[in-house]
Amino acid sequence: MTAYRVLRWGEPPQLAEVPVPEPGAGEVLVEVAGNGLCHSDLAMGAMPAEVAEALGWHLPFTLGHEVGGRIAGWGADVTGFAEGEAVVLVSPTSCGDCPTCRRGQDSACRAGTAGRGYGRDGGLARYVVAPARRAVVKLGALDPVIAAPLTDAGATSHHAVDRVVPRLPDGATAVVVGAGGLGAFAVQLLRALTPARVVAVDTNPARRQVALDLGAHDVADEIAAVGGAEVVLDFVGVDATIAGGLAAVRPYGAYGLVGANGGTLRRPWFGTLPADAEVFSFQGSSVADVLAVVALAEAGVIRSEVDLFPLSRIDDAYAALAGGALRGRAVVTPDP
């Protein structure tokens, strides 16, 4: 089969021919219907070898961590699946047994530093294997192509929104900075789970229109134009959005940093951090987040908008992602 792989550190990923994987004990084989693309994919080939190896990554590996597909087979000790059954694969890896996982905080599991599409073979191919336990979520009527982005973009946004729901009573304002793949889900989730006024901030007018189409009450091209807010969720994460987002948070509010774009804040904490507020950061989501967004999508409460590309045009898909030219999440489908 053809797969999009990181072959050597410091070089761009390439399409390569690889054998179809065989599921081992406790694993399922999934025929990929669609795999969502993420900005983090763009940096993986440039990962310094010493950093990647410390994370438990090994070359070569196939990219792709937002996987939707259908069960094509399974290994020993696996029951409860039917061939052709529609599923998505939980994006973050977690062991399920450590104290962190037992507390339901599996987004911080130490096993999560390597997984499908980041250090191990992922879904930018026709087939991928995954552990039957914890990794596989069955779908009802949802198309697995449409559902694939729920596993990371949707679930990560849910992780952020779920944390700030208690701070958003009626009359409160929530600001979503960056209305791209994750921010678009955050707008919908804030509307679905809170009574707050939702404002999306993005420098791209096309993204602002998408946010309005998905339910934002208002949009702006800069954070300062919004005024104060009880909650700011920053899906960009550069110097300007970190400083502007913190400045916009009202006392007893919350600022959540989700975007991992290397931003910094080098100011005295007094007078810079919002008074009596929560400032938090994270990367990823939990199994519970994936289950929640799949259930919301099944119920028609949120929707996953996608732009489809065949695997043979994957470079075009990444270029569209990097250039902000997408309406929805870029999803790559295997070539016929």
RAMO-V173121 format. One record per residue. N is the residue number from 0. RES is the residue in one letter. PHI is phi in whole degrees, -180 to 180 (999 if undefined). OMEGA is omega in whole degrees, -180 to 180 (999 if undefined). D_LAST is the distance of its C-alpha to the last C-alpha in whole Angstrom. Layout:
{{N/RES/PHI/OMEGA/D_LAST} {N/RES/PHI/OMEGA/D_LAST}}
//
This chain:
{{0/M/999/177/11} {1/T/-91/-179/11} {2/A/-138/180/13} {3/Y/-100/-165/16} {4/R/-126/167/19} {5/V/-86/-175/23} {6/L/-100/-179/24} {7/R/-144/178/28} {8/W/-62/178/30} {9/G/84/179/31} {10/E/-123/180/28} {11/P/-63/174/24} {12/P/-62/-178/21} {13/Q/-138/169/19} {14/L/-74/-178/15} {15/A/-146/176/16} {16/E/-91/-179/15} {17/V/-137/177/16} {18/P/-68/171/17} {19/V/-67/-178/15} {20/P/-71/176/18} {21/E/-112/-179/21} {22/P/-71/175/23} {23/G/-91/178/26} {24/A/-59/179/29} {25/G/81/-177/29} {26/E/-116/171/25} {27/V/-113/171/22} {28/L/-102/-178/19} {29/V/-115/170/16} {30/E/-83/-173/13} {31/V/-71/172/12} {32/A/-94/179/11} {33/G/-163/178/13} {34/N/-132/179/15} {35/G/-73/178/18} {36/L/-98/-176/19} {37/C/-131/177/23} {38/H/-57/-179/26} {39/S/-63/178/27} {40/D/-58/-173/24} {41/L/-65/-176/25} {42/A/-96/-171/28} {43/M/-69/178/27} {44/G/-66/-179/27} {45/A/-90/-179/30} {46/M/-60/175/32} {47/P/-58/-175/35} {48/A/-57/-177/34} {49/E/-68/178/38} {50/V/-69/-179/36} {51/A/-61/-179/33} {52/E/-67/177/35} {53/A/-66/178/37} {54/L/-82/-178/35} {55/G/89/179/33} {56/W/-87/-179/30} {57/H/-137/177/29} {58/L/-86/-14/27} {59/P/-83/175/24} {60/F/-149/-180/22} {61/T/-89/178/19} {62/L/-72/173/19} {63/G/113/-178/19} {64/H/-121/174/21} {65/E/-116/-167/20} {66/V/-113/169/18} {67/G/-126/-179/17} {68/G/-172/-178/15} {69/R/-135/-180/16} {70/I/-63/180/18} {71/A/-116/179/17} {72/G/168/180/20} {73/W/-158/-179/23} {74/G/-95/-179/26} {75/A/-63/175/30} {76/D/70/177/32} {77/V/-112/176/29} {78/T/-135/173/30} {79/G/92/179/29} {80/F/-122/176/25} {81/A/-122/178/23} {82/E/-61/-179/20} {83/G/89/-179/17} {84/E/-67/-178/20} {85/A/-78/-178/19} {86/V/-145/163/20} {87/V/-123/-179/21} {88/L/-110/178/22} {89/V/-57/-174/25} {90/S/-71/-180/25} {91/P/-74/175/29} {92/T/-88/175/30} {93/S/-151/-173/33} {94/C/-83/-179/35} {95/G/83/-173/37} {96/D/-117/-176/40} {97/C/-74/179/42} {98/P/-56/179/44} {99/T/-62/179/42} {100/C/-65/-179/39} {101/R/-65/175/42} {102/R/-84/-177/43} {103/G/79/-180/40} {104/Q/-106/-172/40} {105/D/-70/174/37} {106/S/-64/180/35} {107/A/-105/180/38} {108/C/-62/-179/37} {109/R/-67/177/38} {110/A/-74/-174/35} {111/G/-83/-179/33} {112/T/-74/176/33} {113/A/-135/-179/30} {114/G/-170/-180/27} {115/R/-60/178/23} {116/G/91/175/22} {117/Y/-138/179/25} {118/G/103/175/27} {119/R/-134/-175/24} {120/D/-64/-179/21} {121/G/-111/-166/19} {122/G/-98/177/16} {123/L/-86/-179/14} {124/A/-164/179/12} {125/R/-78/-178/10} {126/Y/-133/175/13} {127/V/-148/175/17} {128/V/-105/-179/20} {129/A/-154/174/23} {130/P/-63/179/26} {131/A/-66/-180/27} {132/R/-85/174/30} {133/R/76/-173/30} {134/A/-96/-169/26} {135/V/-111/176/25} {136/V/-118/-180/25} {137/K/-76/178/24} {138/L/-105/172/23} {139/G/-91/-179/25} {140/A/-87/-177/23} {141/L/-67/172/22} {142/D/-71/-179/18} {143/P/-62/175/17} {144/V/-65/-180/15} {145/I/-72/-175/18} {146/A/-78/-174/20} {147/A/-52/-178/19} {148/P/-66/178/21} {149/L/-62/-172/24} {150/T/-73/178/24} {151/D/-130/-179/26} {152/A/-58/180/26} {153/G/-69/-176/28} {154/A/-69/179/29} {155/T/-65/177/31} {156/S/-63/178/32} {157/H/-63/179/34} {158/H/-58/179/35} {159/A/-72/-176/37} {160/V/-65/-179/38} {161/D/-58/-178/39} {162/R/-71/-174/42} {163/V/-103/180/43} {164/V/-51/-179/44} {165/P/-63/-179/47} {166/R/-94/-174/48} {167/L/-126/174/47} {168/P/-76/177/49} {169/D/-57/-179/50} {170/G/95/179/51} {171/A/-82/178/49} {172/T/-121/174/47} {173/A/-118/-179/44} {174/V/-112/175/42} {175/V/-108/-179/38} {176/V/-96/-176/38} {177/G/96/-175/35} {178/A/-103/177/33} {179/G/-82/-175/29} {180/G/-58/-180/27} {181/L/-78/-179/29} {182/G/-61/178/32} {183/A/-63/175/30} {184/F/-68/-179/30} {185/A/-61/177/34} {186/V/-58/-179/35} {187/Q/-65/-178/34} {188/L/-69/176/35} {189/L/-63/177/38} {190/R/-66/-176/39} {191/A/-76/-169/38} {192/L/-108/-179/40} {193/T/-139/174/43} {194/P/-91/-172/45} {195/A/-69/168/45} {196/R/-76/-175/45} {197/V/-111/179/41} {198/V/-120/178/41} {199/A/-103/180/38} {200/V/-115/178/39} {201/D/-157/179/37} {202/T/-77/-178/38} {203/N/-92/-179/35} {204/P/-60/179/36} {205/A/-66/178/32} {206/R/-69/177/32} {207/R/-64/179/35} {208/Q/-67/177/34} {209/V/-60/180/31} {210/A/-60/177/34} {211/L/-64/179/36} {212/D/-62/-178/33} {213/L/-91/172/32} {214/G/118/178/36} {215/A/-60/177/38} {216/H/-72/-177/42} {217/D/-156/177/42} {218/V/-136/177/41} {219/A/-151/179/42} {220/D/-98/175/41} {221/E/-152/-175/44} {222/I/-65/-176/45} {223/A/-60/-179/48} {224/A/-71/-176/48} {225/V/-81/-170/47} {226/G/86/-178/51} {227/G/-80/179/51} {228/A/-153/175/49} {229/E/-71/-178/49} {230/V/-139/169/45} {231/V/-124/174/43} {232/L/-110/-173/40} {233/D/-101/179/39} {234/F/-98/178/35} {235/V/-107/174/36} {236/G/79/171/38} {237/V/-111/-176/40} {238/D/-51/-174/44} {239/A/-66/-178/44} {240/T/-75/177/42} {241/I/-66/180/44} {242/A/-64/-179/47} {243/G/-68/180/47} {244/G/-66/178/45} {245/L/-63/180/48} {246/A/-66/-177/51} {247/A/-85/-175/49} {248/V/-75/178/50} {249/R/-78/177/53} {250/P/-54/-178/55} {251/Y/68/177/54} {252/G/-95/-179/50} {253/A/-153/172/47} {254/Y/-121/179/45} {255/G/-115/178/42} {256/L/-97/-180/40} {257/V/-110/-179/36} {258/G/-66/-176/35} {259/A/-111/-178/35} {260/N/-113/171/36} {261/G/79/180/39} {262/G/-68/-179/41} {263/T/-132/174/45} {264/L/-140/-177/48} {265/R/-117/180/51} {266/R/-142/173/54} {267/P/-59/-177/57} {268/W/-66/-178/56} {269/F/-72/-177/59} {270/G/86/179/58} {271/T/-108/178/54} {272/L/-78/-179/53} {273/P/-66/-174/53} {274/A/-68/177/56} {275/D/53/-178/56} {276/A/-111/175/52} {277/E/-101/175/49} {278/V/-122/-176/47} {279/F/-139/175/44} {280/S/-139/177/41} {281/F/-166/174/38} {282/Q/-145/179/34} {283/G/114/-175/32} {284/S/-158/-179/32} {285/S/-117/174/33} {286/V/-58/-180/32} {287/A/-61/178/34} {288/D/-64/179/32} {289/V/-62/179/29} {290/L/-60/-178/30} {291/A/-67/-177/32} {292/V/-72/175/30} {293/V/-63/179/27} {294/A/-64/179/30} {295/L/-65/178/31} {296/A/-69/177/28} {297/E/-60/-178/28} {298/A/-82/180/31} {299/G/80/-179/30} {300/V/-78/174/32} {301/I/-126/177/30} {302/R/-132/179/27} {303/S/-107/179/24} {304/E/-95/-175/23} {305/V/-131/170/19} {306/D/-114/-171/18} {307/L/-94/176/14} {308/F/-138/171/12} {309/P/-74/-179/9} {310/L/-58/-180/10} {311/S/-65/179/10} {312/R/-111/-174/13} {313/I/-64/178/14} {314/D/-65/176/18} {315/D/-64/-180/18} {316/A/-64/179/17} {317/Y/-67/177/20} {318/A/-65/178/22} {319/A/-66/177/22} {320/L/-64/-178/23} {321/A/-66/-178/26} {322/G/-90/179/27} {323/G/68/-175/27} {324/A/-98/-177/25} {325/L/-102/170/23} {326/R/-87/180/25} {327/G/-112/177/23} {328/R/-85/176/21} {329/A/-68/178/18} {330/V/-125/-178/15} {331/V/-101/179/12} {332/T/-112/177/9} {333/P/-60/177/6} {334/D/-68/179/4} {335/P/-58/999/0}}
//
